[in-house]
Amino acid sequence: MNPSAPRGRVALPSLGAGVLLALSLPPWGWWPVGLAGAGLFYWRLAGLGPRARLWSGWLAGLGCYGPGLIWARAFNWYGAAVLIALEALFFAAAAVLTPSGRGRALAFVGAGTLAEALRMTWPFGGLPLGGVFLGQADGPLLQLARIGGPLLLTAGVWTGGVGVATLVDGVRSSRIASAGRGASVLVGLGLVVLVAAVAPAGGPALRSITVALVQGGGQRGLSKEDVPPARVFAAQVRATRSLSQERPPPALVLWPEDVIALSQPLRGSAQNRAVAQMARHLHTTFVAGVTEPAGPRSFRNEIVVWAPSGRIVGVFEKVHRVPFGEYVPYRSFISHLADLSAVPTDAIPGHGSGLLSTPAGALGTLVSFEVFYANRSRTSVRAGAELLIVATNTSSYATSQVPTQEVAADAVQAVETGRDLVQAAPTGYSTVVDGRGEVLQRSALGRPQVVRATVALRRGFTPYDHWGDLPVLVGAAVMLAAGWGRSRRARRYSS
């Protein structure tokens, strides 16, 4: 296709590619659809000039993030539309950076991976939700996270797309060489997946502990202002009472994020005394999410540990805050443009690795939004975490979209660190995931429930624990440069 081809021949395949990528994501997701979407996007970029590639990429981004980020409408329709339009620009940038002729395959994978790396970190700390890697959490490519985290998983999607598109194009046009190249790409990707599947994981289990994930239940789709904190706390207490009949009691009880919401400091509060009493009665390590004021315009979002003695022995403060949810960037300026009454105070950013040393074991702590960020779990594991815990609160979302994407992120986190992972949410999903990414248990949304499990504690490192994202970033940059090098050489020889 030439650069001046009719827009419809660019727009429809581009939008369709993005929609296929979105349909690989939870809650709809079937992982092969993501490879088909990536392949259609790769095919459509062939022969297009820079402006047409920009248009194609932005439309593919709209097709992907329109459905993939539609959960944002729960806060504000206008804000959701702006968010989706801006996020789609990352697809557009990747498309512009992909040459339309020779070198397209290498540059497509490199540019797509680098664009996603940027989207995960910028602006305001990035937004990994809706990322194509989440659509592979129930497929064979998931094991790539063990050696390269979510970025290698992203690169695997783009590589698979190149292989699928090249194979289909070769078969359709009866070009045996082209079909062979596509098949070779897919076989190569499969071999890398096999290597990742047998790469070092978290090592043998040091020991096992029993855990209880307490889900108080309640109606979903309500804001925090709609539900009195006392009601949420009472629901958690009621659900926890069933544990008093267990002998022996669980070694670890995990409550969700923000189920102890206070207007005063935790120490000295009635809620502190109640939880301390439960910890003593069950003779267990008790972990719960607490929010408490830190001044007239700020608050702390914390995970607090009570020992079996009832004494507080650990506190972790959430590091990765949710922009426009837990704080408002440039509040004084944005207050002139929008109503900020729904976010009246800002969460104070925490610090540290997330490691909590508790009587039950060394816990790597992730708070809600942090489960989408690979560096949070990797940092805690390198600091000595033997088990990952996620305290989250997705009650304000009426649909299952964000909770299911969070479960997908749980699986990615477990594989990349080689750790078992447990998650507690007040209305779901509360989950148990093993170190290979298999979701062993998942609660029902909205229902009061206690999820009980036996999980392993480990200290071994995966390749990703050792190396992080740097090898993938370097590899993606090399692929992008090599792709453009081939493109320039081809143009020079043809002139």
C-alpha positions in Angstrom: 0.0 0.0 0.0 1.3 3.5 -0.8 1.5 6.3 1.7 -1.5 8.1 0.2 -3.9 5.1 0.3 -7.5 5.8 1.4 -7.9 6.4 5.1 -10.4 3.6 5.4 -7.8 1.0 4.4 -5.6 2.3 7.2 -8.3 3.1 9.9 -10.3 -0.2 9.9 -7.4 -2.6 10.2 -5.7 -0.4 12.7 -8.7 -0.1 14.9 -9.4 -3.8 14.5 -5.8 -4.6 15.6 -6.2 -2.6 18.7 -9.6 -4.1 19.6 -8.1 -7.6 19.2 -5.3 -6.6 21.6 -7.9 -5.4 24.0 -9.9 -8.6 23.8 -6.9 -10.5 25.0 -7.1 -8.6 28.2 -9.1 -9.6 31.2 -12.0 -9.9 31.7 -12.6 -11.0 28.1 -9.2 -12.4 27.5 -8.0 -15.2 25.3 -4.3 -14.9 24.9 -4.0 -15.9 21.1 -6.2 -13.0 20.2 -3.4 -10.7 21.4 -0.9 -12.2 18.9 -3.5 -11.8 16.1 -4.0 -8.2 17.0 -0.2 -7.5 17.1 0.1 -9.3 13.7 -2.6 -7.2 12.1 -1.0 -4.0 13.5 2.4 -5.0 12.1 0.9 -5.9 8.7 -0.9 -2.6 8.4 2.2 -0.5 8.9 3.8 -1.9 5.8 4.2 0.7 3.0 2.9 3.6 5.0 4.5 7.0 5.2 5.2 8.7 8.6 1.9 10.5 8.8 -0.1 7.4 7.9 1.9 5.4 10.4 1.1 8.0 13.1 -2.6 7.8 12.3 -2.5 4.0 12.2 -0.8 3.7 15.5 -3.1 6.2 17.3 -6.1 4.4 16.0 -4.7 1.0 17.1 -4.1 2.6 20.5 -7.7 3.8 20.7 -8.9 0.3 19.8 -6.7 -1.2 22.5 -7.1 1.3 25.3 -10.7 2.3 24.6 -12.0 -1.1 25.9 -8.9 -1.8 28.0 -9.1 1.4 30.1 -12.9 2.0 30.0 -13.0 1.4 33.8 -11.8 5.0 34.1 -15.3 6.2 33.3 -16.3 5.3 36.8 -14.6 8.5 37.9 -15.2 10.9 35.1 -16.3 10.3 31.4 -14.4 13.3 30.2 -11.3 12.3 32.1 -11.6 8.8 30.7 -11.8 10.0 27.1 -8.7 12.2 27.6 -6.8 9.4 29.3 -7.5 6.9 26.5 -6.6 9.5 23.8 -3.3 10.3 25.4 -2.4 6.7 26.1 -3.0 5.9 22.5 -0.2 8.2 21.6 2.3 5.6 22.8 1.1 3.3 20.1 1.4 6.2 17.6 5.0 6.8 18.7 5.8 3.1 18.2 4.3 3.2 14.8 6.2 6.2 13.6 9.4 4.7 14.9 8.8 1.6 12.8 10.0 1.8 9.2 7.5 0.7 6.5 9.8 -1.5 4.5 13.0 -3.4 5.2 13.9 -3.6 8.9 10.2 -3.3 9.9 10.1 -6.5 12.0 13.1 -5.7 14.2 12.1 -2.1 14.7 8.4 -3.0 15.3 9.3 -5.2 18.3 11.9 -2.7 19.6 9.7 0.4 19.3 6.6 -1.3 20.7 8.6 -2.5 23.8 10.3 0.8 24.4 7.0 2.7 24.0 5.4 0.4 26.6 8.4 0.9 28.9 7.8 4.6 28.7 4.0 4.3 29.2 4.7 2.2 32.4 6.7 5.0 33.9 5.5 8.4 32.5 3.7 10.6 33.2 3.0 10.6 37.0 4.7 7.2 37.4 3.0 5.6 34.4 -0.1 3.4 33.9 0.6 -0.3 33.3 -3.2 -1.1 33.4 -4.4 -2.1 30.0 -0.9 -3.2 28.9 -0.8 -6.0 26.4 1.3 -8.1 28.7 -1.7 -8.6 31.0 -3.5 -10.5 28.2 -0.8 -13.2 28.3 -1.2 -14.0 32.0 -3.1 -17.2 31.2 -1.0 -18.3 28.3 2.4 -19.9 27.7 4.2 -16.6 27.1 3.7 -15.8 30.8 6.9 -17.7 31.6 8.9 -15.0 29.8 8.3 -12.8 32.9 10.8 -15.1 34.8 13.7 -13.8 32.7 12.5 -10.4 31.6 9.4 -9.2 33.5 6.5 -7.6 31.9 8.6 -5.9 29.2 9.9 -9.2 27.8 6.3 -10.4 27.9 5.4 -7.3 25.9 8.2 -8.0 23.5 6.9 -11.6 23.2 3.5 -10.3 22.1 5.0 -8.1 19.4 7.4 -10.8 18.2 4.5 -13.3 18.0 2.6 -10.7 16.0 5.5 -10.5 13.5 5.6 -14.2 13.2 1.8 -14.6 12.7 1.6 -11.8 10.1 4.6 -13.1 8.2 3.4 -16.6 8.2 -0.2 -15.7 7.1 1.1 -13.4 4.4 3.4 -16.0 3.1 0.7 -18.7 3.0 -1.8 -16.3 1.4 0.5 -15.2 -1.3 2.1 -18.7 -1.8 5.6 -17.3 -0.9 7.3 -20.2 0.7 10.2 -18.2 1.9 8.0 -15.7 3.7 5.9 -18.4 5.3 9.2 -20.0 6.4 10.4 -16.8 8.0 7.2 -16.4 9.9 7.3 -20.0 11.1 10.9 -19.5 12.2 10.0 -16.5 14.2 7.2 -18.4 16.1 9.5 -21.4 16.6 12.2 -19.1 18.0 9.7 -17.4 20.3 8.6 -20.8 21.5 12.2 -21.9 22.3 12.7 -18.7 24.4 9.5 -19.5 26.3 10.9 -23.0 27.0 14.1 -21.6 28.2 12.2 -19.2 30.5 10.0 -22.1 31.8 13.1 -24.0 33.0 15.0 -20.9 34.2 15.7 -20.7 38.0 12.6 -19.7 39.9 12.3 -19.1 43.6 14.1 -22.2 44.7 12.9 -24.9 46.9 10.4 -24.1 49.7 12.0 -23.3 53.0 8.8 -24.0 54.8 5.1 -23.6 54.4 2.6 -21.5 56.4 -1.2 -21.3 56.5 -2.8 -18.0 55.5 -6.3 -16.6 55.8 -7.4 -13.9 53.4 -10.4 -12.0 54.9 -12.9 -10.5 52.5 -15.6 -8.6 54.3 -17.8 -8.3 51.3 -20.3 -5.6 50.3 -21.8 -3.7 47.4 -19.4 -2.8 44.6 -19.3 0.5 42.6 -19.5 2.8 45.6 -17.1 5.5 46.5 -15.4 5.7 49.8 -17.7 8.5 50.8 -20.7 6.3 50.2 -19.7 3.6 52.7 -19.1 4.5 56.4 -15.7 3.2 57.5 -17.3 1.6 60.6 -19.4 -0.6 58.3 -16.4 -1.8 56.4 -14.5 -2.5 59.6 -17.4 -4.4 61.1 -17.7 -6.5 57.9 -14.1 -7.5 58.2 -14.5 -8.4 61.9 -17.5 -10.5 61.2 -15.7 -12.5 58.5 -12.7 -13.0 60.7 -14.7 -14.5 63.5 -15.0 -17.8 61.6 -11.2 -18.3 62.2 -11.7 -18.6 65.9 -12.9 -22.2 65.4 -9.8 -23.3 63.6 -7.2 -25.4 65.3 -4.4 -24.6 64.7 -5.2 -21.1 63.6 -3.6 -19.7 60.5 -0.1 -18.3 60.8 -1.0 -15.2 58.9 -4.2 -13.3 58.6 -4.3 -10.7 55.8 -6.9 -7.9 55.6 -7.3 -5.6 52.5 -6.1 -2.1 51.9 -8.0 0.8 53.6 -10.4 -1.3 55.7 -9.3 0.5 58.8 -10.0 4.1 57.8 -9.4 6.5 60.6 -9.8 10.2 61.4 -7.2 9.9 64.2 -3.9 8.1 64.6 -4.0 4.3 64.7 -2.2 4.0 68.0 -4.7 4.6 70.8 -7.7 4.0 68.6 -10.5 1.5 69.2 -9.7 -0.2 65.9 -6.1 -0.8 67.0 -7.3 -2.4 70.3 -9.8 -4.6 68.4 -7.3 -5.9 65.9 -4.7 -6.5 68.7 -7.3 -8.5 70.6 -8.0 -10.6 67.5 -4.3 -11.2 67.0 -3.9 -12.4 70.6 -7.0 -14.5 70.5 -6.0 -16.3 67.3 -2.3 -16.2 68.3 -1.5 -15.2 64.7 0.4 -12.5 62.7 -2.3 -10.0 61.6 -1.7 -7.7 58.6 -4.2 -5.0 57.7 -4.5 -1.9 55.5 -4.9 1.4 57.5 -5.4 5.0 56.4 -4.8 7.7 59.0 -4.5 11.5 58.8 -1.1 13.1 58.4 -2.3 16.7 58.6 -5.2 18.8 57.4 -4.4 18.1 53.7 -2.7 14.7 53.7 -3.0 11.1 54.8 -1.0 7.9 55.1 -1.9 4.7 53.3 -0.2 2.0 55.3 0.0 -1.8 55.8 0.4 -2.5 59.5 1.6 -5.8 61.2 0.4 -7.0 64.6 2.3 -9.8 66.2 0.5 -12.7 68.0 1.2 -10.7 71.2 -1.1 -7.9 69.8 1.8 -5.5 69.5 2.5 -3.5 66.3 5.8 -4.8 64.9 5.8 -3.4 61.3 4.5 -0.6 59.1 4.9 -0.1 55.4 3.6 3.1 53.7 2.5 2.8 50.1 5.1 4.1 47.7 3.3 4.2 44.3 0.3 6.4 44.7 -2.6 6.6 42.3 -2.5 9.9 40.5 -5.9 11.7 40.6 -7.1 8.9 42.9 -4.8 9.2 46.0 -3.2 12.5 45.1 -3.6 15.3 42.5 -0.4 16.3 40.7 0.0 20.1 40.4 -3.1 20.4 42.6 -3.0 24.3 42.7 -3.0 24.5 39.0 -5.5 21.7 38.2 -8.0 23.0 40.8 -8.7 25.9 38.3 -9.6 23.4 35.6 -11.5 20.7 37.4 -13.5 19.9 40.5 -11.2 18.1 42.9 -13.7 17.6 45.8 -13.5 13.8 45.2 -9.8 13.8 46.1 -9.7 16.4 48.9 -6.4 15.2 50.5 -3.1 13.8 49.1 -1.5 10.5 50.2 2.0 11.0 51.5 4.4 8.8 49.3 6.2 6.1 51.3 9.7 4.8 51.0 11.5 1.5 51.3 11.6 -1.9 49.7 8.2 -3.1 51.0 9.9 -5.8 53.1 8.0 -6.5 56.3 9.8 -8.8 58.8 7.0 -10.6 60.7 6.7 -13.6 63.0 5.0 -15.4 60.0 8.0 -14.8 57.7 9.6 -12.1 55.5 6.8 -10.5 53.5 7.1 -8.5 50.3 4.3 -5.9 50.5 2.4 -4.5 47.5 -0.5 -2.1 48.0 -3.2 -2.2 45.4 -1.9 -0.2 42.3 1.6 -1.3 43.1 0.9 -4.8 41.9 1.1 -3.5 38.3 4.7 -2.4 38.8 7.4 -5.0 38.6 10.0 -3.1 40.4 8.0 -3.0 43.6 8.0 -6.8 44.1 11.6 -7.2 42.7 12.9 -4.6 45.2 11.3 -6.5 48.2 12.4 -9.9 47.0 16.0 -8.7 46.7 15.7 -7.3 50.2 14.8 -10.8 51.5 11.0 -11.3 51.0 9.9 -14.9 51.0 6.3 -14.4 50.2 4.4 -11.6 48.3 1.3 -10.1 49.9 -1.1 -7.7 48.1 -3.6 -5.7 50.1 -5.9 -4.0 47.7 -9.3 -2.2 47.4 -11.1 -2.2 44.1 -14.6 -1.8 45.6 -15.3 1.5 43.8 -15.4 -0.4 40.4 -18.8 -1.8 39.7 -17.5 -4.2 37.0 -14.9 -7.0 37.1 -12.5 -5.3 34.7 -9.9 -3.8 37.1 -10.1 -6.8 39.6 -9.5 -9.3 36.8 -6.6 -7.2 35.4 -5.2 -7.2 39.0 -5.4 -11.0 39.1 -3.4 -11.1 35.8 -0.8 -8.8 37.4 -0.7 -11.1 40.4 0.3 -14.0 38.1 3.0 -11.9 36.4 4.4 -10.7 39.7 4.5 -14.3 41.0 6.4 -15.6 37.9 8.9 -12.8 37.7 9.9 -13.2 41.3 9.4 -17.0 41.8 7.3 -16.3 44.9 3.9 -17.4 46.0 1.5 -14.5 46.2 -1.6 -13.9 48.3 -4.1 -11.0 47.8 -6.9 -9.7 50.0 -9.6 -7.3 48.8 -12.7 -6.2 50.7 -15.1 -7.2 47.9 -12.8 -9.3 45.7 -10.9 -10.6 44.2 -8.9 -12.3 47.0 -6.5 -14.7 45.4 -3.8 -17.3 46.0 -1.2 -17.6 43.2 1.8 -20.0 43.1 5.3 -19.1 41.9 4.6 -20.4 38.4 1.7 -18.0 38.0 -1.2 -20.5 38.5 -4.2 -18.9 40.2 -5.0 -21.6 42.8 -7.9 -19.8 44.5 -10.0 -16.8 43.7 -12.9 -15.5 45.7 -16.3 -14.3 44.4 -16.9 -10.6 43.9 -19.0 -8.9 46.6 -19.4 -12.0 48.8 -18.1 -12.2 52.5 -15.5 -14.9 52.3 -12.3 -16.2 53.9 -9.9 -17.8 51.5 -7.6 -20.3 53.3 -4.5 -21.7 51.8 -1.1 -23.1 52.5 1.7 -21.3 50.8 5.5 -21.8 50.5 8.2 -19.4 51.6 11.3 -19.2 49.3 14.5 -17.2 49.0 15.8 -18.1 45.6 16.1 -15.5 42.8 14.9 -15.6 39.2 16.9 -14.1 36.3 14.6 -11.1 36.5 15.3 -10.7 40.2 19.0 -10.5 39.3 18.8 -8.3 36.1 15.6 -6.4 36.1 14.5 -4.5 33.0 17.9 -3.3 31.7 18.7 -6.3 29.4 15.2 -6.0 27.7 15.6 -2.2 27.3 19.0 -2.6 25.8 17.8 -5.4 23.5 14.8 -3.3 22.4 17.0 -0.3 21.6 19.4 -2.5 19.6 16.5 -4.0 17.6 15.1 -0.5 16.9 18.5 0.7 15.7 19.2 -2.4 13.7 15.8 -2.1 12.0 16.4 1.4 10.9 19.9 0.5 9.8 18.5 -2.2 7.5 15.9 0.3 6.2 18.5 2.9 5.4 20.7 0.4 3.6 17.8 -0.9 1.6 16.9 2.7 0.5 20.5 3.4 -0.4 20.9 0.3 -2.6 17.6 0.9 -4.3 18.4 4.5 -5.2 
